[in-house]
Amino acid sequence: MELSTVKEKLEKYGQQHLLKYYDELSDDSKTKLLNEIADTDFDVLNALNHKGESKRGVISPIGSMEIDEINEKSDAFRTVGLEAIKRGEVAAVLLAGGMGTRLGSDDPKGMYNIGITKPVYIFQRLIENLMDVVNEASCYIPLFVMTSDKNNEATVSFMKEHDYFGYNKDYIFFFKQEMAPATDYEGHVLLEAKDKLSTSPNGNAGWYSSMVKNGLDKKAKELGVKWINIFAVDNVLQRIADPVFVGAVIDGGFVSGAKVVRKVAKDEKVGAMCLEDGKPSIVEYYDMTEELMDAKNEKGDPAYNFGVILNYLFSIDELDEIVRKKLELHVVEKKIPYIDENGNLVKPSEPNGYKFEQLVLDMIHEMKNCLPFEVVREKEFAPIKNKEGVDSVESARELCKKNGIEL
C-alpha cells in the first residue's frame, strides 16, 4: 500500500504516531510496516467507546448429561458418532497460538517436552489421542491447526520435522489466527518495534473468523465437514473427535456441545456452563458470586458444578451464522510490551493498556442450544498452565501415568 493511503487511514483513526520512525527504517522495514497497517482492522478500537458497558443477563442453571446417563447410552452414541466420522462430517481444530512462556520456554507451547524417560511433546500427546479415533473409525479426520504470528513458522517446522507424529499430513491444515492491535489507556496503538505494531490474538472465539479469512472454511466444506471439534493445546489427556461425544450431540438434536468436568471446589477457577437469559452460556469463575456458588438445582446438587475444559463441538452451519453477525469484542487490561519515546523495548510488570478479544462464551451464547457433556476428570483433564503446582507439568505427568501413558 502507498504511504499516502496509509497516512489517510491512520488519520481517520487518530493513529498517525505509528509512522514516527518511518523515515529511519530500511526499505524492507518500511514495506513491512505499511503492509501491517494496511491489513490492520482499526475498527476494533471502537470497542473502547463501550468499555464496561457489557452486562451479563439473568444466569440460571442448565441441565448437563452426566456420566451415568452417558455410560448407559454410550454404545448407541458411539455408533452415531462413528458413522458421522466415517462420512467425513467431523473435523478438529487445535487452538495452538500460544507460547510456552509460563513453562519457562521460548517455543510454542505445543513443542514443550513433558517426557521423563523419553521425549513426549504436547503436540505428540494430542496427535496420539486423535489417532485413537482414526484407528477406531479407519479413516483420517481433517485437523486444522491454528497458530499465531509469533509461533507459526516454528510450529509448522516442528510438526514437519517429527513427521506429524504419524498423522497423515494430507489431512493437516495450518492457519494463523487474526491479530488485533493493542493500545495504551488513551487508545493509541502501541509499537513493539519501530516497524511493528503491538498486537495480540483476537481471543479464543476468533478461530472460526480466522479460518474464514484463510479460506479454510471452504476447504472444510469441500471435505464434507458438518461438525467442528475445537480444543486447546494445553490439555494432554483430552479426547478429540470423541465418537461418543459427537454421537450424543447429534442424537440429541443439538447444534453444539461442551465437554465439562465436575468441579473440585465451588470456587475452582474454571468457567461453568449455565443459561443466560434462557440461552446457553458460560459464567466465568471471576463472575461467580457466593450466591451462584451456593445455588442448588432441582436435584439438590450444586447448580453450577460443571466446568468447561475448552473442548467444544459446533455445527458448521451455526458457525457461519455467527461469523456474519460478528461477536462482541471484549476490552481486556493486559501487560503489553512496547517501545518508549526513545525507541527502547519496555516489558511492563503491570498492566499498561488494552487488548481486544472475542470469547468462546459469546460463541456458545449465540447457539440455539448446547449439550454440556460430562467426562471423567482424571481421564480427560490434564491442563498444563504452570511449570509447577496446580494445573502444571507435574500434575499432568501424574495423570498421564495414572492413565497408562508412558513418559
Secondary structure, DSSP 8 states (H G I E B T S, - for coil): --HHHHHHHHHHHT-GGGGTTGGGS-HHHHHHHHHHHHH--GGGGGGGGGTTT-----EE----B-HHHHHHHHHHHHHHHHHHHHTT-EEEEEE---B-GGGT-SSBGGG-B--SSS--BHHHHHHHHHHHHHHHHTS---EEEEE-TTTHHHHHHHHHHTGGGG--GGGEEEEE--EEE-EETTS-B-EEETTEE-EEE--TT-HHHHHHHTTHHHHHHHTT--EEEEEETTBTT--SS-HHHHHHHHHTT-SEEEEEEE-SSTT-SS-EEEEETTEEEEE-GGG--HHHHH-B-TTSSBTT-EEEEEEEEEEHHHHHHHHHH----EEEEE---EE-TTS-EE--SS--EEEEE--HHHHHHTSS--EEEE--HHHH--B--BSSSTTBHHHHHHHHHHTT---
